[in-house]
Every structure is written in structure tokens, then in C-alpha cells.
Amino acid sequence: MNFNLMHPAEQIVLLINRVYQKGLTTTSGGNLSILDSEGNIWITPSGIDKGSLTPADICKVLPDGTVVGKHKPSVELPFHRLVYQTRPDVSAVLHAHPPALVSYSLIRQIPDTNIIPTPHQVCGQVGIAPYEVPGSDALAQRIVKEIKKGLNVVIMENHGVITCADNLFEAFKRFETLNFAASISITASILGKPEALTDEQIELNSRKGLTSLGEFIPTSYSSEERKLRKEMCALIHRSYDQGLFTSTQGTFSVRLSENSFLITPYGVDRKYIEPEDIVRIEHNWREAGKRPSRSVALHKMIYDNHPEVNAITVAHPKHLMAFGVTHTAIDSRTIPESYIAMRDIGRVPFGTNITSPKTISDMISDKSPVVLVENDSVISTGSTLINAFDRLEVAEFTANTIIHAKMIGDIVMISDKEVEDINKAFNLKP
């Protein structure tokens, strides 16, 4: 999908639907706009159901203020217009009321974007605008005071958040990423105090994946490869819809042969990824014209050392990451399914996947097919794509249930004797 070639009204409808469907705004809340090359502002209408908008519902505001369309433009038009007047580099603005960020707006604080690497890199410094009446010129002035500093993300006290960028997808990515960080922080607070990364650690992450791979042009695609590309895309879409992935974070790979595998590309929207976007890796070569996930070296290391592993996922779901950012141990002995799927969950410090991928590869076994990298991600391996995905899903389910259980009482884990009985019943190696 070439998002930038879509009509502005179509872009707005596509992304407001995503915002609404993910529960990040309400029927009447939120507004998106695009400034086109002719100086027109395309913006969501006022008071129209955000869950059923069509391109025909989007308002066009001409440079002289004339409104074209069948509805009134959003009451927040004043701050959209003022942002465009203030920042010539901005062509898209997104405003919504996601619960996690609204929670921070109520306590008038900014979530820590350094608990995992990506939020700081995607969002940059985040501002906060003092409260004013929605739709007022005073609110527009308070937002623009922050925007003038070069900030692209501003939390509005007792209101919501605004993000801006040179295109609407980039504004959406900043919005989704900051909300993701806020959700992790709130969830993690149930377990303990989140530990932020240092500037040096974030810089280390920025260098991940810089190892160059040569390019090759495939001469053919086997029937098996075509099938696996389609299966990967289906599971990537499912992972996004379930909150296991974000639009630009989350990786699948699957083995093709002893020396080749398929892997998710870097920077392609997980919601709409297609089979042709998937990257084939052959030895130390990548499919020409494509950029693989930055974790490609780790995947290759695992495949080289584990002939029994045929699929890998790397993800950042919020409940598991709550354990990762608080450095809290997670025990799979909650229900039999969790123990059977994951056994012992491995754990390594932040940066191990970058500086010492062999350490993670050496940890992986039938007894430990899932590894949590603190402040970073969870790595799940399996004999098939669905097996690796199931383990990821069960790992997040387990983290979710433990966190909820802590809010209602003392947790009783399955005993050693009960684990022994499970091992015997399911022929698991102790």
C-alpha cells in the first residue's frame, strides 16, 4: 500500500478508523487533518460518528476559510490551522483521547519515553500544554507554544494528545508509539517501578542492524515460499490487531532451508504488510531492494545453531514488557497450558540481543523456548510459525493474568509435584 499516493480524505478515513477500532478515541472524540500542496486543510467533521466515516464526510477548508463539504469541520480546527501556520515542515496533525495518555494528562505528567528504545527515537521530546477550553484560540496558542520549540508531540492537560509530522502516517506512528509507552508504564506500575534506559543504551539500540548484507535477486519462488509468505502476513496482521505488534514494531521469521529464511521488513506498516514486502535471506545476502528487520542477525544465529527451530517472533506486548521494564521475574507455572507452552522463560539484560546474540541462542531449548530481553522485547521460537506465535500469545496471556491476579490477591503457583505430574502426562523432559 502506497499511503502517500492516497487522496487526503482517504488517508484520514483510513487512520481515524484505526484509531477508533483500537479504542484510542470515542465516537465523538478526536480529529485528524492534512495540509495539501495547494494550502487546503482536509479535516474530520464535527459531531459525526468516528466509527463510520467515509471520504465524503471529510471537510475541505480552503486557504480563505471557505468550507467545502456536507458537514462542519472539527471544532478543533483553530489549533490545526495555527500549527500549520507556525511549522512549515508540518503537513499532518492528529489529535485523540487514548485512555493511557489521557490518564497522564489528568495527573499532568509526561510518560517516560526511555523505558524501551523506540518511543524516544520515534517521538523525541514530548511537551505538555496547560488546560484551555477545547476549540478555543487560547488552547491553540498554548499548543503552538510547545510546537514552536520543534516538538512533534504535545500532551494537553485534562484533554488528550496532539502529534504532528510531514505526513499523516508518521503522525499516527508517533501517537501510537507514545500511547504504547504510556500503557506499558501504567501496567508496569502494578509490578513495581519501571527502570528507564540510559542515553548510552538507547544509542546502542540505534546501532542495531547496521551490519551490511549483500543483495541478491531471486530467480524463482517455490510454492512453499509463497505459502509461507502468506501465512506470515496473516499472523503479522493478527499480531497487530491483538496488540502484540505496533505499526512498525514486531518481527516474524520462518526457515526456508538450512541456509535461508524469510523475515519481516524494517519500517513497513504491520497492519497492511503484504507477501511481496517479506524479505528472503540467503546465507549473508538479502533480497534486493528490501531492508530486513534489524534483528536479522539474531534470527540467523538461532537458525544456524538450532535445526529444530523453524520460526521466530520478536514482539513487545505491554504485559510482558511490564515485566521487562521493572526487571520482575515471570513464572510460567500459572496454569498447565502456560507451563507446557513455555516451560522456563529465559531472561537477559538489555542489549544482549545486540552485543551477544549467541548468549540468547545458547539459552533457547525445549525447556526455554521464550526469552525476555529487559526493556526491549520478547523472543519466541517454535517448530512452525503457528507454534512460535502460540508461545508468544500464551506468554502475553500469562503476563496479563499474573498482573491482574496481583490486584485481587496472593498468587498460588503450580507446585513442584504438580509440575512433575504435568511433565509425565505430556512427556516433557524435566
ZAVOSE-174027 format. One record per residue (C-alpha): residue in three letters; x, y, z. Coordinates in steps of 0.1 Angstrom, whole numbers, padded with zeros to 4 digits, always signed. Example, Ala and Ser with C-alpha at 12.3 -4.5 7.8 and 13.67 -1.06 7.14 Angstrom:
! residues 2
ALA+0123-0045+0078
SER+0137-0011+0071
This chain:
! residues 430
MET+0000+0000+0000
ASN+0014+0034-0010
PHE-0001+0055+0016
ASN+0012+0088+0003
LEU-0005+0084-0031
MET-0039+0081-0015
HIS-0063+0111-0015
PRO-0061+0132+0017
ALA-0097+0123+0026
GLU-0089+0086+0021
GLN-0058+0088+0043
ILE-0078+0105+0071
VAL-0106+0079+0070
LEU-0081+0050+0070
LEU-0063+0062+0101
ILE-0093+0076+0121
ASN-0108+0041+0116
ARG-0076+0025+0130
VAL-0076+0050+0160
TYR-0112+0042+0167
GLN-0110+0005+0162
LYS-0080+0002+0186
GLY-0101+0020+0213
LEU-0079+0051+0212
THR-0108+0076+0208
THR-0145+0077+0211
THR-0174+0081+0186
SER-0173+0119+0190
GLY-0137+0124+0200
GLY-0105+0131+0181
ASN-0097+0148+0149
LEU-0072+0144+0121
SER-0061+0168+0093
ILE-0038+0171+0063
LEU-0025+0203+0047
ASP-0022+0196+0009
SER+0002+0212-0015
GLU-0025+0238-0025
GLY-0028+0251+0010
ASN-0062+0234+0017
ILE-0068+0217+0051
TRP-0087+0184+0049
ILE-0101+0176+0084
THR-0126+0153+0101
PRO-0161+0167+0106
SER-0176+0178+0139
GLY-0200+0155+0157
ILE-0200+0127+0132
ASP-0195+0091+0142
LYS-0158+0083+0140
GLY-0165+0046+0136
SER-0184+0051+0102
LEU-0167+0080+0084
THR-0163+0079+0046
PRO-0141+0101+0024
ALA-0173+0121+0015
ASP-0176+0131+0052
ILE-0142+0148+0053
CYS-0142+0186+0052
LYS-0120+0207+0029
VAL-0111+0241+0042
LEU-0098+0265+0016
PRO-0069+0290+0024
ASP-0095+0318+0026
GLY-0115+0298+0052
THR-0143+0286+0029
VAL-0156+0252+0039
VAL-0163+0226+0012
GLY-0183+0196+0022
LYS-0216+0184+0038
HIS-0205+0188+0074
LYS-0190+0214+0097
PRO-0152+0209+0103
SER-0140+0198+0137
VAL-0143+0225+0165
GLU-0105+0220+0169
LEU-0098+0235+0135
PRO-0082+0266+0151
PHE-0052+0247+0166
HIS-0048+0226+0134
ARG-0046+0258+0113
LEU-0023+0275+0137
VAL+0001+0245+0138
TYR+0004+0247+0100
GLN+0010+0284+0101
THR+0037+0280+0127
ARG+0055+0250+0114
PRO+0060+0250+0076
ASP+0075+0215+0079
VAL+0042+0200+0092
SER+0016+0187+0068
ALA-0005+0165+0091
VAL-0019+0167+0126
LEU-0036+0140+0148
HIS-0055+0146+0180
ALA-0073+0120+0201
HIS-0080+0108+0236
PRO-0064+0074+0242
PRO-0070+0062+0278
ALA-0034+0058+0287
LEU-0023+0092+0276
VAL-0055+0109+0290
SER-0045+0093+0323
TYR-0012+0111+0321
SER-0030+0143+0311
LEU-0051+0140+0343
ILE-0021+0138+0365
ARG-0004+0164+0343
GLN+0028+0144+0337
ILE+0046+0131+0306
PRO+0052+0093+0303
ASP+0088+0082+0303
THR+0097+0075+0267
ASN+0130+0059+0278
ILE+0116+0027+0293
ILE+0121+0010+0259
PRO+0142+0024+0230
THR+0116+0031+0203
PRO+0093+0058+0219
HIS+0122+0082+0225
GLN+0135+0077+0189
VAL+0101+0080+0173
CYS+0085+0108+0194
GLY+0115+0128+0205
GLN+0109+0152+0234
VAL+0073+0154+0245
GLY+0057+0187+0256
ILE+0027+0195+0278
ALA+0002+0223+0272
PRO-0018+0238+0301
TYR-0055+0233+0300
GLU-0078+0255+0280
VAL-0114+0252+0266
PRO-0115+0228+0236
GLY-0118+0246+0203
SER-0106+0279+0217
ASP-0080+0302+0203
ALA-0064+0301+0238
LEU-0059+0264+0236
ALA-0044+0268+0201
GLN-0019+0293+0214
ARG-0009+0270+0243
ILE-0003+0241+0219
VAL+0016+0261+0195
LYS+0039+0275+0222
GLU+0051+0239+0226
ILE+0051+0232+0188
LYS+0073+0263+0183
LYS+0100+0245+0203
GLY+0103+0220+0175
LEU+0083+0194+0194
ASN+0061+0170+0174
VAL+0041+0155+0204
VAL+0022+0175+0230
ILE+0000+0162+0258
MET-0029+0185+0266
GLU-0038+0188+0303
ASN-0071+0171+0311
HIS-0077+0165+0274
GLY-0056+0142+0253
VAL-0026+0144+0229
ILE-0016+0160+0196
THR+0010+0147+0172
CYS+0022+0163+0140
ALA+0045+0153+0111
ASP+0052+0158+0075
ASN+0026+0131+0067
LEU-0003+0115+0085
PHE+0011+0081+0089
GLU+0042+0095+0107
ALA+0019+0115+0130
PHE-0001+0083+0136
LYS+0031+0064+0144
ARG+0041+0089+0170
PHE+0007+0088+0185
GLU+0006+0050+0186
THR+0041+0047+0199
LEU+0037+0072+0228
ASN+0004+0056+0238
PHE+0022+0022+0238
ALA+0049+0036+0261
ALA+0022+0051+0284
SER+0003+0018+0285
ILE+0035-0002+0294
SER+0043+0023+0322
ILE+0008+0022+0337
THR+0007-0016+0336
ALA+0043-0019+0350
SER+0034+0003+0380
ILE+0013-0027+0393
LEU+0045-0047+0395
GLY+0070-0020+0406
LYS+0089+0010+0394
PRO+0098+0010+0357
GLU+0136+0014+0351
ALA+0144+0038+0323
LEU+0172+0032+0298
THR+0203+0054+0298
ASP+0212+0076+0268
GLU+0241+0051+0261
GLN+0217+0022+0260
ILE+0193+0040+0236
GLU+0223+0048+0214
LEU+0233+0012+0214
ASN+0199+0002+0202
SER+0201+0028+0174
ARG+0231+0009+0160
LYS+0213-0024+0159
GLY+0211-0040+0125
LEU+0238-0018+0109
THR+0257-0050+0097
SER+0256-0048+0060
LEU+0242-0077+0039
GLY+0249-0081+0002
GLU+0220-0082-0022
PHE+0207-0109-0045
ILE+0179-0111-0070
PRO+0157-0142-0066
THR+0153-0162-0097
SER+0123-0181-0085
TYR+0098-0185-0056
SER+0089-0221-0046
SER+0053-0230-0038
GLU+0063-0235-0002
GLU+0078-0200+0000
ARG+0047-0184-0015
LYS+0026-0202+0011
LEU+0048-0192+0040
ARG+0049-0155+0029
LYS+0011-0155+0030
GLU+0010-0173+0064
MET+0035-0148+0078
CYS+0013-0119+0067
ALA-0018-0134+0082
LEU-0001-0138+0116
ILE+0015-0104+0114
HIS-0019-0088+0109
ARG-0033-0109+0137
SER-0005-0098+0160
TYR-0011-0062+0152
ASP-0049-0065+0158
GLN-0042-0082+0192
GLY-0018-0056+0203
LEU+0013-0079+0202
PHE+0028-0057+0175
THR+0026-0019+0167
SER+0025-0005+0132
THR+0063-0006+0129
GLN+0074-0029+0156
GLY+0073-0067+0157
THR+0090-0094+0137
PHE+0083-0128+0123
SER+0107-0151+0105
VAL+0104-0187+0092
ARG+0131-0211+0079
LEU+0130-0220+0042
SER+0160-0243+0041
GLU+0193-0249+0060
ASN+0207-0215+0049
SER+0177-0194+0041
PHE+0148-0178+0058
LEU+0120-0152+0054
ILE+0118-0122+0077
THR+0096-0092+0083
PRO+0109-0060+0066
TYR+0120-0029+0086
GLY+0097+0001+0087
VAL+0067-0014+0068
ASP+0033-0009+0085
ARG+0024-0042+0101
LYS-0013-0036+0096
TYR-0011-0038+0058
ILE+0021-0058+0052
GLU+0018-0079+0020
PRO+0037-0111+0009
GLU+0058-0091-0015
ASP+0071-0070+0014
ILE+0086-0100+0031
VAL+0124-0103+0028
ARG+0143-0135+0019
ILE+0177-0141+0035
GLU+0202-0164+0018
HIS+0234-0170+0038
ASN+0246-0134+0043
TRP+0226-0119+0014
ARG+0192-0101+0015
GLU+0166-0099-0012
ALA+0175-0070-0035
GLY+0157-0037-0028
LYS+0144-0047+0006
ARG+0156-0039+0042
PRO+0151-0067+0067
SER+0142-0064+0103
ARG+0171-0050+0124
SER+0171-0082+0144
VAL+0181-0103+0113
ALA+0215-0112+0128
LEU+0198-0127+0159
HIS+0174-0148+0138
LYS+0203-0161+0117
MET+0222-0170+0148
ILE+0193-0190+0162
TYR+0186-0208+0129
ASP+0223-0217+0125
ASN+0225-0232+0160
HIS+0191-0248+0163
PRO+0180-0271+0135
GLU+0148-0278+0155
VAL+0137-0241+0154
ASN+0118-0232+0122
ALA+0101-0200+0132
ILE+0109-0170+0155
THR+0089-0140+0167
VAL+0102-0108+0183
ALA+0075-0087+0199
HIS+0068-0060+0226
PRO+0034-0067+0241
LYS+0026-0044+0270
HIS+0020-0070+0298
LEU+0053-0089+0291
MET+0071-0056+0287
ALA+0058-0045+0321
PHE+0079-0074+0335
GLY+0107-0064+0312
VAL+0109-0027+0323
THR+0105-0035+0360
HIS+0130-0063+0358
THR+0104-0086+0376
ALA+0107-0123+0373
ILE+0079-0141+0354
ASP+0069-0176+0362
SER+0051-0198+0337
ARG+0036-0221+0364
THR+0002-0204+0365
ILE-0020-0228+0345
PRO-0009-0261+0328
GLU-0011-0245+0293
SER+0013-0218+0302
TYR+0039-0242+0316
ILE+0035-0267+0288
ALA+0039-0239+0261
MET+0068-0221+0276
ARG+0084-0241+0305
ASP+0111-0218+0319
ILE+0111-0182+0305
GLY+0147-0171+0298
ARG+0158-0136+0308
VAL+0187-0114+0296
PRO+0197-0078+0303
PHE+0190-0051+0278
GLY+0214-0051+0248
THR+0222-0088+0249
ASN+0204-0093+0216
ILE+0227-0067+0201
THR+0261-0073+0217
SER+0258-0110+0223
PRO+0231-0128+0202
LYS+0249-0161+0209
THR+0240-0158+0246
ILE+0203-0158+0237
SER+0208-0186+0211
ASP+0225-0207+0237
MET+0196-0202+0262
ILE+0170-0215+0237
SER+0159-0251+0241
ASP+0128-0272+0246
LYS+0129-0262+0283
SER+0133-0225+0274
PRO+0118-0216+0240
VAL+0109-0180+0251
VAL+0134-0153+0262
LEU+0126-0119+0276
VAL+0151-0091+0269
GLU+0147-0065+0296
ASN+0134-0031+0284
ASP+0133-0044+0248
SER+0113-0074+0236
VAL+0103-0110+0240
ILE+0117-0137+0216
SER+0096-0167+0210
THR+0108-0198+0190
GLY+0089-0228+0176
SER+0089-0257+0152
THR+0063-0238+0130
LEU+0050-0203+0126
ILE+0018-0211+0145
ASN+0039-0228+0173
ALA+0061-0197+0177
PHE+0030-0174+0176
ASP+0012-0195+0201
ARG+0040-0193+0225
LEU+0041-0155+0221
GLU+0004-0153+0227
VAL+0005-0176+0257
ALA+0034-0156+0272
GLU+0014-0124+0269
PHE-0017-0141+0283
THR+0004-0154+0312
ALA+0019-0120+0320
ASN-0016-0104+0318
THR-0032-0129+0342
ILE-0004-0126+0367
ILE-0007-0088+0367
HIS-0045-0089+0372
ALA-0041-0116+0399
LYS-0018-0094+0419
MET-0046-0068+0420
ILE-0070-0092+0437
GLY-0050-0114+0460
ASP-0020-0136+0466
ILE-0009-0159+0437
VAL-0006-0196+0442
MET+0017-0212+0416
ILE+0015-0248+0404
SER+0037-0268+0429
ASP+0068-0288+0420
LYS+0048-0320+0425
GLU+0021-0308+0401
VAL+0048-0297+0376
GLU+0063-0333+0378
ASP+0028-0347+0371
ILE+0025-0324+0340
ASN+0059-0335+0328
LYS+0049-0372+0330
ALA+0014-0367+0315
PHE+0027-0347+0284
ASN+0061-0365+0281
LEU+0081-0333+0288
LYS+0117-0335+0297
PRO+0122-0324+0334
